Amino acid sequence: MDIRQFETKHQIRLPADFAAFLQLAGNGGAGPYYGIYGIEKMHPLDYTVDDPPANFLALPCPLYPDMSRENDWEKEFNNDVYHGILVIGTQGCSYMIGLIVTGEYAGRVVYLDEDNQPPYVILEPDFLSWYERWLDELLAGCEMSGFGYGLRGEEPQLWQIFDDPATQDRHRGFAVDALLRWPTLSRAGRGRAAELLGHPLAGVRAAACRVVRKFQIHEAAKLLVPRLQDEAAEVRQAAVYAAENLQQRFDPEAVVLLFDENEEVAQSAYFALNATQPHSRAILLQLLRSPHRSLRGFAANAIDWKLNDVPLLIELLADENFSVRHYAILGLRQLKNPSCLPAATELLAREIDPNHIDNLLRLLGDIPGETNVDLLLKWIADADDLHRLAAFESLCKLGDLRAKPVAEKLLAETKTPSRRTNLGWMGDAKSIATLARESLRKSPHEELRKLGGGWWNWLKPW
């Protein structure tokens, strides 16, 4: 399809510089991220609405530079967001490169996300300016993973923008952040970055923390201390990463951020401090009481469970966080304490996550009990193949001979087990019969091991 046909089909005119690029430089090819699509692959974002009109691409695009990127960003546009945007490339995964072809900002490149993260409208006024910036920064050895965000320019130009009285406050932070793209920073620039840790604008202070971190400006270490208690969350978050990169823990100032009211700050503190020195058991136990669900999940994953933690693990079985419940079940399987059985069986009756159910069924095989066997026999009749196999594995592990009639049925099943999840299909490449034999061969009961066949049925189980 040529340019005129494409324009006629979509009732638009491509921006002149982009049309010239396609005609003279080539129909797509080399470009930022994964390159520029050929015109035959370019498309509007009309799949974002039901029953899109034929002129969807011709309707004015409402997006604009410096628009809000908060979680509720769509409210401003009454959800009519993606008109007038032509997808011209991909950044990988769900991220796309678009070109605004209608409306006030026609000609601008825009970064988009199929998962509905806020769009980012590039500050360059047209496609060619954006493309030439890519060539310039590529040749200069700049960091390209986040190409296109913020301001363009080399270090002297960026400081000029920062110092210009006409520069918007928001763009002063952009100018400092733009230094991060460059491979080196001048001695004077290092000094200025350290001074800017005390700047009145939070965006500038946060950007200065990031510059101190990247270029490892050790002379700024003491100036980072006040930033760990900064009034702005974005500054506290940037400061704790900078402190970690300079190998300055600043205890107890940085540790306090693990319990910050802002969840993103607390997450950043968790990973930054853990990179220098793993969190102590005492800290992890405190984080299991965090109001932030993500922190509870991190702590539950990292902690080394002890026998006296069983009451806490039982309590965590009721946590709203999927990950916390997952690691609590695994912790109980590790400790094998019978006192957890009432809570585990109660959770099994109401749990809806299939993976948790699998692990709870395996937990019943880790701890002997007549009630366990009765429950497992019920679950062996479940429609889910993986639930049946988990219950059978536990019956074999308990050495209960009521597994024998079940075994005869499972050993006749040649299909592979599978389950549909939010992430797609999961299962095992082995057949149900093969997996059943493996469980039988590990049983402590000789009669069950023999059903598994093979010379290894005489070996000690598990």
GUBA-285365 format. One record per atom (N, C-alpha, C): x, y, z. Coordinates in steps of 0.1 Angstrom, whole numbers, plus 5000, padded with zeros to 4 digits. Each point is the difference from the previous one (the first is absolute). Layout:
<nodes>
XYZ/...
</nodes>
This chain:
<nodes>
500849885000/499250125000/500950125000/499750104991/500850125000/499450115009/500750115002/499650105010/498750064997/499750034987/498750064996/498849905003/500249884997/499049905003/499749995014/501150005008/499949995015/499250125005/500350124995/499450125005/498550004996/499749954988/498650004995/499249905009/500649885003/499349905007/499650055014/501050085007/499750045013/499650155001/499750064989/499550144999/500950105008/501349994998/500950095006/501150044990/500850095005/501350044993/501149975010/501049924996/501149985009/500850135002/500650035012/500950115001/501150004989/500250124995/500950014988/501449945002/500650025012/501349955002/500049855000/498949945006/500049855001/499749944986/499250074992/499749954987/501350004991/500850115002/501350014993/501049905005/500049965013/500849905005/499749864993/498749974999/499649884994/500449994985/499950124993/500350004986/501550004997/500850075008/501450034997/500949915008/499749985013/500949925008/499749855000/498849974997/499649864999/498749975007/499449894996/498749975006/500249925013/500250085011/500449945012/501449975001/500449925010/501449965002/500650055013/501350034999/500850035013/499350125007/500049995013/499450115008/500149965014/499550095009/500149985014/499349875004/500449945011/499549875005/500149894989/498949954995/500049904990/499850044986/500250134998/499950054986/498650064997/499950054987/498850054995/499349904991/498749995002/499249904992/500050054985/499849914991/499650034987/498650055000/499650074990/498650065000/498949895000/500349894994/499049895000/499849945014/500950035010/499849945013/499550115010/500050134996/499550105008/498549995002/499550045012/498549995002/499650105010/498750035000/499450085011/499849925012/499650075011/499749935013/498549985001/499349974989/498649995001/499449885007/500949905004/499649895007/499750035015/500350125004/499850045014/498650045002/499150014990/498650035002/499149904993/498849995004/499049914994/499550074988/499949934988/499450054988/500650144996/501350004997/500750134997/499450054987/499950134998/499650064988/501049994989/499650014987/501049984989/501050115000/499750125006/500950115000/500750015013/500249895007/500650005014/501450085000/500849974990/501350064999/500050154997/498950044993/499850144996/499550095012/499449945010/499550085011/501150065008/499950125005/501150085007/500549925012/501349995001/500649945012/500150105011/499549965012/500050105011/501250015008/501049914998/501249995009/500950134997/500850035010/500850124999/501349985009/501150084997/501249985008/499750055014/500749945009/499950035015/498749975006/499249914993/498749965006/500249925012/499049985008/500149935013/500449854997/500849945008/500449864999/499649935013/499050055007/499549945012/499149884996/499649925010/499249884997/498650044994/499550115003/498650044995/500150094988/501149994992/500350094989/498850004990/499349894998/499050004990/498850085002/499750045013/498850075003/500050144993/501150054998/500150134993/499450004986/500149884994/499649984986/498749934998/499249985011/498849924999/500249874993/501149945002/500449874994/500149994985/499850124993/500250004985/501550054998/500949905001/501450035001/500849984987/499749904993/501049954990/499650044986/499150094998/499750054986/501250064994/500249994987/501050084994/501449965002/500249875005/501449955003/500349884991/501150014992/500449894991/501249935007/499849875002/501149925006/501149984989/501250055003/501149994990/501249915004/499949945012/501149915005/499749955013/500949925006/499849945013/501350025008/499750025013/501150015010/500349865007/499249904996/500149875006/498849985010/499749875002/498949975009/498750074996/499350075009/498850074997/500250144996/501250054999/500350144997/500150034985/499450114996/500050034986/500550144998/500450034987/500450134996/498950054990/499450115004/498950054991/500450144994/499250044990/500250134994/498650075000/499950115006/498850085000/499850064986/498949974993/499850044986/498950114999/499250025011/499050105000/500050085013/499350115000/499950085012/501150105002/500050075011/501050115002/501449964999/500349885005/501449955000/500349904990/499450014988/500249914989/501550014996/500649894998/501449994996/500949955012/499550015012/500849965012/500049855001/501149945005/500149865004/499449995014/499449885002/499449985014/500349855003/500449985013/500249865004/498749955007/499649884997/498849955005/500249865006/499049965008/500049865006/498749944998/500049874995/498749934998/499449975013/500749995011/499549985013/499550125007/499950114992/499450135005/500750085010/501449985000/500850105007/499950144994/500250115007/499850134994/500950024988/499550064989/500850034988/501150115004/501050004991/501050115002/500250064986/499750134999/500150074988/501450065000/500849974989/501450054999/500050154999/501150065006/500150144999/500550064987/500649914992/500550054986/498750034992/500050104992/498850054993/499649914988/500949914995/499649924989/500849884999/499649914991/500649874999/501550014997/500450084990/501450014996/500950055012/499550105008/500850055011/500249885010/499049925002/500149895009/501049894994/499949984987/500949904994/501450054999/500350134998/501350054999/500650005014/499250025010/500550005014/500549855003/499349914995/500449865002/501449974994/500250054987/501349994994/501150065007/499750135005/501050075007/500449935013/499149965008/500349945013/500649864998/499649934989/500549874998/501550014997/500450104991/501450024997/500850055011/499450075010/500750055011/500249905011/499449884999/500249905010/499050025012/498950064998/499050035010/499349875004/499450005012/499149895004/498850004992/499649894993/498950004991/498849935005/500149945012/498849915004/498850095002/500150125004/498850095002/500050124991/500549974988/500150114990/498750074998/500150134998/498950094996/499350075012/500249955012/499450065012/500850135003/499350105005/500650125005/500650094989/501050085004/500650104991/501249944993/500350064988/501249974992/501050105003/501349964996/501150105002/501249945007/501250054998/501249965007/500050085013/501049965008/500150065014/499950155000/500850074992/500050155001/498650054996/499349954990/498750044996/499049985012/500149885006/499149975011/500150095012/501250045003/500250105011/499550134996/500150044987/499450134995/498550005002/499449884996/498549995002/499750015015/500749945008/499850005015/500150145005/501050084996/500250135005/499150114994/499449974988/499150104993/498850045009/499850125003/498950045009/498649974993/500049984987/498849974993/499649855001/500949925004/499749855000/499049975011/499049924996/499049965010/500749925011/499450015012/500549925012/500249854997/498949954993/500149854997/501149974991/500350094991/501149974990/501450025006/500150075011/501350005007/500449865005/499049935006/500349865004/500349924987/499350024989/500249934988/501550024995/500450125001/501450044996/501149925008/499849995013/500949935008/499949854997/498849954999/499849854997/500749974986/499950094991/500649974987/501549985000/500750045011/501449985001/500349855001/499049925005/500149865002/500349924988/499650064988/500249924988/501450004995/500850105005/501350024994/501049915008/501149954993/500949905007/500950075010/500250134999/500950075010/499450135005/500550055011/499650135005/501250085004/500050124996/501250095003/500150025015/501250045003/500350035014/499150105006/499850114992/499150115004/498649945002/499649914990/498749955001/499849915012/501049935004/499949925013/499850095012/500750115000/499850095011/498650065001/499550044988/498750064999/498949905005/500249874995/499049905004/500049985015/501150015007/500049985014/499350125007/500350124995/499350125005/498550004999/499549944988/498650004998/499249905009/500749925008/499349925010/499250085009/500450135002/499250095009/499250104992/499749984988/499250094991/498550015006/499450124998/498650015005/499049914993/500249964987/499149924993/500249855002/499049935004/500149865003/500549924987/499550044988/500449934988/501550014997/500550125004/501550024998/500749925010/499650005013/500749925010/500049854997/498949954995/499949864996/500949974989/500050094990/500949984988/501550005004/500350095009/501450015005/500449875007/499149945008/500349875007/500349904989/499350004989/500249904990/501350024993/500450134998/501350034994/501149965009/499950035013/501049965010/500249855000/498949934998/500049855000/500849954988/499650054988/500549944988/501550034999/500450135003/501450034998/500849995013/499449935010/500749975013/500850125005/499350115003/500650125005/500149995015/501149945005/500249965014/500050135008/500550114995/500150125008/498650055004/498949954994/498750045003/499349915011/500849905005/499449905009/499350075012/500750095007/499550065012/498750094996/500050054988/498850084997/498849924997/500249874998/498949914998/499149975012/500750025012/499349965013/498750085002/500050134998/498750075002/498949954989/500549964989/499049964989/499349875004/500649925009/499349875004/498850035008/499950135006/498850045007/499350114993/500250014987/499450114992/498550005001/499450114999/498550015000/499449944988/500749994989/499549944987/500349864999/499049914997/500349864999/500949974989/499950074989/500949974988/501550025004/500250105009/501450035004/500549895009/499249965010/500449895009/500349874992/499249974990/500249884992/501350014992/500350114994/501250024993/501250005009/499950065012/501150015009/500549875005/499049915003/500549875006/500749914990/499650014987/500849934990/501450074998/500150135001/501350064999/500949965011/499450005012/500849965012/500549864998/499249914995/500449864998/501149994990/499950084989/501049994990/501450065004/499950095010/501350055006/500449925011/499349895003/500349905011/500050085013/498950085001/499850085013/498649965005/499949925010/498749955005/499350115009/500850095006/499450105008/499149955011/500349895006/499149955011/500050105011/498950035007/498749944997/499150074990/500550114994/499250094992/499449924988/500849924993/499549934989/499149885004/500349945011/499249885004/498550055003/499950125005/498750065003/499150004988/500650014988/499250004987/499449874997/500449895006/499349884998/498650005005/499750105009/498750015007/499450134995/500450064989/499550124995/498549994996/499250115002/498649994997/499849994985/500950034992/499949994985/500549864996/499249924994/500449864997/501250004990/500050094990/501149994991/501350045007/500050095009/501250035007/500549885009/499049935006/500449895008/500549884992/499449984988/500649904991/501450034996/500250134996/501450044996/501049985011/499650035012/500949985012/500349865002/499049914998/500249865002/501049954990/499950034987/501049944991/501350075000/500050135003/501350075001/500849955011/499449995012/500849965012/500349854999/499249924995/500249864998/501249974991/500250094990/501149984991/501450025007/500050085011/501350025007/500249895011/498949975006/500149905011/498649945002/499849874999/498749945002/499350045013/498750024999/499350055012/500049895011/500150055012/500149915012/498649935002/500049895007/498849935003/499050105008/500650085009/499150095008/499350104991/500750054990/499450104991/498949934992/500349884995/499049934992/498749975008/500249965012/498849975009/499250135002/500750115001/499250135001/499350034987/500649974988/499450034987/498849914998/499949895006/498949914998/498750075006/500250105008/498950085006/499850134992/500750024989/499950124993/498650024994/499550134999/498750034994/500149984985/501349994994/500249994986/500049854996/499149964992/499949864997/501349954992/500650084992/501249964993/501149975010/500250095010/501049985010/499849875008/498849975003/499749875007/500449884991/499750014987/500449904990/501549984999/500750115000/501549994999/500649935013/499550045011/500549955013/499649855001/498849964996/499649865001/500949914991/500450064989/500949934991/501449985005/500550115007/501450005004/500349935013/499049995009/500349965014/500449855001/500849975009/500449865004/499149965011/499049924997/499049975010/500549905011/499650035013/500449925011/498749935006/500249905008/498949935005/499050095008/500650095007/499150095008/499250104992/500250004987/499350084991/498749944995/499749885004/498849934996/498750095002/499850055013/498850095002/499950124990/501250064997/500050114991/499649954986/500649894996/499749944986/498549974999/499449955011/498649974999/499250134998/500450105007/499450134999/500150064985/501249974994/500250054987/499249934989/499549885003/499149934991/498850084996/499650105008/498950094998/500350134993/501350024997/500450124994/499450024986/499650134997/499450034987/501049994988/501350005003/501049994990/500249864996/499949974987/500249874994/501449955004/501050084999/501449965002/500249965015/499450075009/500149975014/499449875003/498849974995/499449875003/500949894994/500550024988/500849904993/501249975009/500850105004/501249975008/499749955014/498850035005/499649955013/499749854999/499449964989/499749854998/501349934999/501050064992/501349934998/500749995013/499950115009/500650005013/499549895009/498749984999/499449895008/500449874995/500149984987/500549884994/501449975005/500850105001/501449985004/500049965015/499250065009/500049975014/499349885004/498949964992/499349875003/499549995014/499450115005/499550005014/498549974999/499549895008/498649974999/499050105004/500550105008/499050105005/499550094989/500649994988/499550094989/498849934992/499849875003/499049934992/498650065000/499450045012/498750064999/499950124991/501050095001/500050124992/500249974985/500849904998/500349964986/498849944993/499349925008/498849934994/498950114998/499950095010/499050114998/500350084988/501250044998/500450074988/499749924987/500349885000/499749914989/498550014996/499250015010/498550004997/499650134993/500850115001/499550134994/501050064990/501249944999/501050054991/499549984985/500250114992/499649994986/501249994991/501250035005/501150004991/500549854998/500049954988/500449864997/501449965005/500950094999/501449975004/500149995015/499250095007/500049985015/499449875004/498949964993/499349885003/501049884998/500850004989/501049904998/500949995012/500550115005/501050005011/499449965013/498750045002/499349965012/499849845000/499749954989/499849854999/501349935002/501150064996/501449945003/500350025014/499650115007/500250015014/499349895008/498849964996/499449895006/500749875000/500949994990/500849884999/501350015008/500350125004/501350025008/499849975015/498750005004/499749985014/499049885002/500349895006/499149895002/498750045007/498949944996/498750035007/498949934992/499149935008/498949934993/499150104993/499750125006/499250104993/500650044987/501350014999/500750034988/499649904989/500149875003/499749904990/498650014995/499050035009/498650014996/499950124990/500650115003/500050124991/500649974987/501249945000/500749974988/499249904990/499349915006/499249914992/498950074993/499450115007/499050084993/500650084989/501250055002/500650094989/500549914988/500249875002/500449924989/498949994990/498850035004/498849994991/499850144993/500950105002/499850134995/500249994984/499450104994/500150014985/501450054995/500750075009/501350064996/501149895001/500649974989/501149905000/501150025010/500450135001/501150035009/499649985015/498850045003/499549975013/500049855003/499549924991/499949865002/501449945003/501050054991/501349955002/500750045013/499750125004/500650055013/499449925011/498749985000/499449925011/500549855000/500249954988/500549864999/501549995005/500850104996/501450015005/500050005015/499150075006/500050015015/499549865006/499049944994/499649875004/501249905000/500750004989/501249914999/501050035010/500250135003/501050055010/499649955014/498750005003/499549955012/500049855001/500249934989/500149865000/498649935002/498950074997/498749945002/499649914989/499649885003/499749904989/498750044993/499250095005/498850054993/500450074987/501350024998/500550054987/500049904989/499949875004/500149894990/498950014989/498750005003/499050014990/500150134991/500450105007/500250134992/501249984991/501049945004/501249984992/499649924987/499249905001/499649924988/499450094990/499250105004/499350094991/501050104993/500950055009/500950104995/501149944991/500449875002/501049944992/499449964986/498750024998/499449974987/499950134992/500350125006/499850124993/501350054993/499950004987/501150044992/500150144996/499050085003/500050144997/501050085009/500450124996/500850085009/499150095008/500350035012/499150095008/500250154996/499050085000/500150144997/498950085007/500250135001/499150095006/500150134994/498950074997/499950134995/500250105011/501050104999/500250105010/500050144993/500150105008/500050144994/501250024992/501149925002/501250014992/500149904989/498949934997/500049904990/499849865006/500449904992/499949865004/501249965008/499849935011/501149945007/499749855002/501049935003/499949865002/501349935000/500149884995/501249925000/500149934986/501249984995/500249934988/499849855001/500149955013/499949865002/498549965001/499749884997/498649955001/499649995014/498649995002/499549985014/500549875005/500049904992/500549865004/501550015005/500850074992/501450015004/500250075013/499350115002/500050085013/499549915011/499049924998/499549925010/501049895004/500749954991/501149905003/501150065008/500350124997/501150075007/499650025015/498750035002/499550025014/500049865007/499649904993/500049865006/501449965004/501050024992/501349965002/500750065012/499450125004/500650075012/499249975013/499049914999/499249975012/500849925010/499850035013/500649925011/499449865001/498949974993/499349875001/500549924988/500649885003/500549914990/499049964990/498849985004/499049954990/499750114990/499950125004/499850124991/501250024991/501249985005/501250024992/500049894989/499649885003/500049904989/499150034989/498950075003/499050044990/500750104990/501050075005/500750104991/500949934990/500449875003/500849934991/501550045000/500949924994/501450044999/500849955012/501349984998/500949955010/500150095012/499750144998/500350095010/498850005011/499049914998/498950005010/500549945013/501249955000/500549955013/500850105007/500250124994/500850105007/499250075011/500750065009/499350075011/499350134994/498850035004/499350124994/500550135005/499950104992/500350145004/501350015009/
</nodes>
